Amino acid sequence: MKRAVLVILGACFALGGASFAYLFLGSAPAPPEISWGVNFSQKHAEHLGLDWKEAYSALLEDLGARRVKLALSWDMLEKEPGVFDFHDLDWQMDMARARGAKVILAVGMKTPRWPECHIPLWAKELSEKGRQEAILRMLSAVVVHVADNESVAGWQVENEPLFPFGECPKTDARFLQKEIALVQSIDVSRPVFTSDSGELSLWIRAAKIGDKVAVTMYKRAWFDFLKRYVEYPFPPVFYYRKAELIRLFFGKEVFVGELQAEPWTPVFVSMASAEEQSITMNPEKFQEVIDFAGRTGLSEFYLWGSEWWYWLKTTRGDSAMWDRARRLF
């Protein structure tokens, strides 16, 4: 009995050591080229007190971004049941098309920016089944309305839907499959992305659904339950090796849908002092993140924080982050 236990323990240690070596040791090959894009949330820009149209236009015209991931907030789109207001979305899509930019549209109940799940007040009162039916109707309405715009590069259905983060109902993988199947049935020509935490997941559940996998890549963050800042210990090869496993076992590509270029603070970013913001992001740390990303072997990154760069530039007179980002484009 003791011998069997020792054998099992030995095998576990050997497997753990091999897994550590695979994920943490070595380096990733350089990609042929790297494509840079940006995330943008109208809702977040408004929360920062910005003229969101001005901020979005600056991304395309001044910054020169030609890849954009737009976050669509359900509570802004459908304030009353069955009444959809596409005016702002159409404006953003038309601006992208006029400048030859390609857009990934993040749609669903859970889309980027806190509180993550942007549920209309009327939908919060529904049963789980009723809310899911409403989500499917919303997805259908959005895809049918926008699919003819040639700027659409793909659809991100929900944001990290299988990762428990934000003020959200419990995760439901089976319902996520229904959502993705619905989008794929309406728009058969474009890929549907699933997203996952780059640091706190192996991406396997996300890779089982959809056409490509979008992950996060963060270096420094505030952990509320620890009441402290944490710097992730993962080396660049950690992301490359996980992406290789996803390609090997699921035949799907991985890209970074959120590359940290904004502070992660215990309070809303505009309420944090410059010193507090600098703990997790400043121009020097931004350069570190860009260099880090270039060593992961991945080739497509969407920077997170464009609204904050513009806020710094226009309300604080600090254009350092904005100017550094411009050099990428």
Secondary structure, 3 states (H helix, E strand, C coil): CHHHHHHHHHHHHHHHHHHHHHHHCCCCCCCCCCEEEEEEEHHHHHHCCCCHHHHHHHHHHHHCCCEEEEECCHHHHCCECCECCCHHHHHHHHHHHHCCCEEEEEECCECCCCCCECCCHHHHCCCHHHHHHHHHHHHHHHHHHHCCCCCEEEEEECCCCCCCCCCCCCCCHHHHHHHHHHHHHHCCCCCEEEEECCCCCCCHHHHCCCCEEEEEECCEEEECCCCEEEECCCCHHHHHHHHHHHHHHHCCCEEEEEEECCCCCCCCHHHCCHHHHHHHCCHHHHHHHHHHHHCCCCCEEEEECHHHHHHHHHHCCCCHHHHHHHCCC
